[in-house]
């Protein structure tokens, strides 16, 4: 499982917030919902490339800070009527440590 | 055993008296009402719109039969009283019904004056008095073609226009040379005639009727000068005569009407008379407003208070023909001792004349634009000396009261004591209060609650304007009740009210208490709730940065390329070489792509990367520069002109005032962004009159303006007030910001907020009421105590800097193209 990388502690990501992981190919936003569920999406809104990590997180969604598109954290899909999809990454939490699969 | 009150006449005057009496003391009397017409009580004034087809008869009903029953009133509709027996104290009706009274109210009204010419009793000749007359006219309109209206007064013209609308060819015959000569001067009368001619009414002026011709039915009218016109219908509208036969037959003293004293009692003190049948101090009245004033006094006496006196009425007239605006009041002709001011714009169809004596209005005629009728009428009744604004009198009330900066609708300027509805004696203050206290949003609701515009309807436009000025043009009922967002059924106002009254101090607690439908809200409701919480409980509620839009969370404006802009505060627009050097150094050090001067007299460093922000802020902080909140719903800038320090026109030190205002007011969050400006003289170079709070220096002090903005919908400020000292400017500024903070909805700028609640509402709380102003100011200062921390300094500590960095940087991975 060499694709899995430990990126830090869960508590480093604010609840209803996100942190950015910088990779060789671009940024990945790692979200922590109010429920402590963790998600990871490419940090680019499918609309105009806005940084999703800076958006307001609500339930399992994030609102893009540029034009308020709502993106599902579970699927990366924009909420209708908008259409588009942010790339999704698999992420898991073990013993309070967040692991991200950057090639998933 | 209750006393017995008998009312003869089921018309407007009689029933209004009964209504007023019920208000004062419902249980005093057993009330019996006789009405010659077989209906409940209806609004006779509205017969014109019934005739023209603009209103169904049902809408004119004032009191339905159930109303009489509910109030325990015995109604004999269609029963004509034929005799008053004062010795036995009883009245006798045509059908023999006899009812005893302890007190008797005569409200028999008037009859149309039927010219005693040959043929006046032919079928097809009617007055214009009751619904039966209207039915005859409507029948004629269906089956015949030619109508003649005798009389070019108020009633005759309304009848003529109605009949034209019903498809008849209508000629109005008038004895005098101008129409409505008792209400209009010849100039206005001629404009009116031309307007009505364009609507298809023909006029025969100076024509005296000799005979009405016809056999089975009217066929034509013959005049003294030999002219003759054909007619299938003749409407007699040559005036009314008080109907006092019944009283006279009972030996009650009558002259032109039933003579009454100041408590509306006849020579027999058990018997009262109100309305058109009564003669008071030599005057009889044929308009509705005096009848209602009489009704109030009469009811007061009947209720045994006896503290109220009727001293006569000053009347004004409006013609109820839709699209024709005519107003007249008082002595509109003037004489050798009075002066006249005339405004005439024939192209626009506007004519105004005000008659003055010793700078006091004696009378007025308005044609084409009657908006200011109520204002002139009030000035006239109150005997106001108009010398101070005589030169702008003719331009109307809208042109008074500010230095030319404000933009008021005339109703916003009307005094609360100004009478809006002359029929029902309803003042603007009463209407405004009821709109607020009952939450009224439609004209019908206002009518139902205040009776304003519910009689003749002449003030409908004015009432609508008042409604709009109080609740705002966008505050339809749906909007008011609209939920904040789909997460809840609660409106903005309801959520904030709950936060205040139930002492809610966190978003989770608020959502739980108000039963939010979603687990943690949405990007619409969370920022709103966060604002309501911290503005209501500044010392208790925690500012939730997770419920903040990125700009307010990162204290910088996000741009489309994910970069940010940095705007330091430039207090009052004044800077120094040292500050400029520090800004220039920062721009070079962080390779800022663009340095731009903003519209608010500041410097914008555009294109800064997120990771650079804390270090850049620290450098700027070191030079004494702090966050300018250019990203926030908070005080933005205070724009200034040079002012009296240097400007040769300046009257006050606008720069110092701007600096002081900015230092005083920065920090606290507001519902939306808040901009200020200070101009050093009325030339207003700082453009203070399109700011949320604008200050314009005048020689004697400062003018304070509120509610302006540029943007999509430019709105010029309203003048709040004038003050003398700089301390007062700060106090009013703090109080105004606090009202706005506490009462406007989240994301509502001051401009739409003031349009929604009305300037008077704001003035009442902070201009008229010094104590309230002081309390508001104190609450603002208290909030400032907590809010005035430079957010840049807070974020440059090592602990917070981490938030601006990636969580981790790794050199693997692939991200597909978006």
Interface residues (C-beta under 8 A of the other chain):
Chain A: X5 X7 X8 X12 X13 X14 X15 X16 X17 X19 X20 X21 X22 X23 X24 X25 X26 X27 X28 X30 X34 X35 X42 X44 X45 X46 X48 X49 X50 X51 X54 X55 X56 X57 X58 X59 X63 X65 X66 X68 X70 X86 X87 X102 X103
Chain B: X518 X519 X520 X521 X522 X523 X526 X527 X546 X547 X548 X549 X550 X553 X554 X558 X560 X562 X806 X807 X808 X809 X810 X811 X812 X813 X814 X815 X816 X818
